[in-house]
Amino acid sequence: MSVTLSLSSSSLACSDVVTLLRQLGLSGDVTTNRTVVAGKEEHGCRTVLSSKQDAKTLWTAAQKLPGITCGHVAVQQYESGCVFDVFGNSRCPG
């Protein structure tokens, strides 16, 4: 499973999200993103985590960051694995 938590705020620095991950003992992948909603550009950070609980823990802590009032979470339970297994007949050695 992977869970993506997206946060946006004009004052949000993704380095702050990385700091939170480290303080909370969580592992994740943080990237800067720009999104257009109703014609308006939002700057934010997209964090991919391994569990819904990790995303909830990060969300709880992130609400204390400046300008964070809401976010978007996507819980994905799709296929995951070696590209050769997911895209066709297995050619992976393990």
Kinemage of the C-alpha trace (Angstrom):
@kinemage 1
@onewidth
@group {chain A} dominant
@subgroup {mainchain}
@vectorlist {calphas} color= white
{ca met a 1} P 0.000 0.000 0.000
{ca ser a 2} L 1.124 3.533 -0.585
{ca val a 3} L -0.491 6.675 0.765
{ca thr a 4} L 0.036 10.128 -0.714
{ca leu a 5} L -0.522 13.158 1.497
{ca ser a 6} L -0.558 16.478 -0.349
{ca leu a 7} L -0.260 19.761 1.533
{ca ser a 8} L -0.298 23.283 0.128
{ca ser a 9} L 0.329 26.720 1.525
{ca ser a 10} L 2.037 29.822 0.203
{ca ser a 11} L 4.430 29.661 3.153
{ca leu a 12} L 5.087 25.898 3.175
{ca ala a 13} L 8.655 24.698 2.683
{ca cys a 14} L 9.019 21.018 1.864
{ca ser a 15} L 12.119 20.958 4.059
{ca asp a 16} L 9.710 21.501 6.985
{ca val a 17} L 7.830 18.346 6.004
{ca val a 18} L 11.116 16.424 5.824
{ca thr a 19} L 11.975 17.721 9.301
{ca leu a 20} L 8.605 16.491 10.585
{ca leu a 21} L 9.173 13.046 9.066
{ca arg a 22} L 12.534 12.803 10.816
{ca gln a 23} L 11.147 14.017 14.153
{ca leu a 24} L 8.261 11.538 13.956
{ca gly a 25} L 10.497 8.633 12.921
{ca leu a 26} L 8.600 8.152 9.647
{ca ser a 27} L 9.932 7.218 6.225
{ca gly a 28} L 8.620 8.910 3.117
{ca asp a 29} L 9.337 10.565 -0.204
{ca val a 30} L 8.721 14.343 -0.256
{ca thr a 31} L 8.523 16.291 -3.503
{ca thr a 32} L 7.624 19.880 -4.310
{ca asn a 33} L 4.564 20.280 -6.492
{ca arg a 34} L 2.465 22.963 -8.144
{ca thr a 35} L -1.247 22.363 -8.648
{ca val a 36} L -3.921 24.386 -10.405
{ca val a 37} L -7.340 24.399 -8.730
{ca ala a 38} L -10.159 26.523 -10.162
{ca gly a 39} L -7.602 28.508 -12.160
{ca lys a 40} L -5.443 29.305 -9.129
{ca glu a 41} L -1.949 27.919 -8.643
{ca glu a 42} L -1.096 26.280 -5.331
{ca his a 43} L 2.437 25.471 -4.196
{ca gly a 44} L 2.822 22.458 -2.007
{ca cys a 45} L 4.503 19.254 -0.982
{ca arg a 46} L 3.507 15.742 -1.898
{ca thr a 47} L 4.591 13.027 0.534
{ca val a 48} L 4.373 9.317 -0.237
{ca leu a 49} L 4.209 7.104 2.839
{ca ser a 50} L 3.783 3.388 3.389
{ca ser a 51} L 0.679 3.365 5.581
{ca lys a 52} L -2.519 5.233 6.338
{ca gln a 53} L -1.438 5.528 9.975
{ca asp a 54} L 1.855 7.203 8.966
{ca ala a 55} L -0.095 9.692 6.826
{ca lys a 56} L -2.453 10.420 9.726
{ca thr a 57} L 0.508 10.954 12.080
{ca leu a 58} L 2.147 13.336 9.602
{ca trp a 59} L -1.131 15.179 8.983
{ca thr a 60} L -1.667 15.718 12.714
{ca ala a 61} L 1.826 17.209 13.072
{ca ala a 62} L 1.658 19.195 9.791
{ca gln a 63} L -1.417 21.116 10.915
{ca lys a 64} L 0.919 23.095 13.177
{ca leu a 65} L 2.887 24.388 10.155
{ca pro a 66} L 2.066 27.917 8.931
{ca gly a 67} L -0.876 28.141 6.553
{ca ile a 68} L -1.883 24.463 6.627
{ca thr a 69} L -5.647 24.217 6.975
{ca cys a 70} L -6.461 21.260 4.749
{ca gly a 71} L -4.820 18.585 2.656
{ca his a 72} L -5.552 15.747 0.274
{ca val a 73} L -4.851 12.091 0.918
{ca ala a 74} L -4.937 9.207 -1.557
{ca val a 75} L -4.774 5.644 -0.284
{ca gln a 76} L -3.715 3.347 -3.086
{ca gln a 77} L -4.034 -0.397 -2.932
{ca tyr a 78} L -3.119 -1.252 -6.477
{ca glu a 79} L -0.519 -3.559 -7.897
{ca ser a 80} L 3.028 -2.971 -6.842
{ca gly a 81} L 6.188 -4.844 -7.678
{ca cys a 82} L 8.790 -5.585 -10.284
{ca val a 83} L 7.942 -3.786 -13.544
{ca phe a 84} L 8.261 -7.055 -15.447
{ca asp a 85} L 5.679 -8.730 -13.192
{ca val a 86} L 3.217 -5.834 -13.247
{ca phe a 87} L 3.499 -5.089 -16.988
{ca gly a 88} L 3.702 -8.613 -18.372
{ca asn a 89} L 4.923 -12.144 -17.859
{ca ser a 90} L 7.480 -12.349 -15.097
{ca arg a 91} L 11.139 -12.108 -16.073
{ca cys a 92} L 12.347 -11.150 -12.601
{ca pro a 93} L 14.958 -13.462 -11.100
{ca gly a 94} L 13.265 -13.688 -7.687
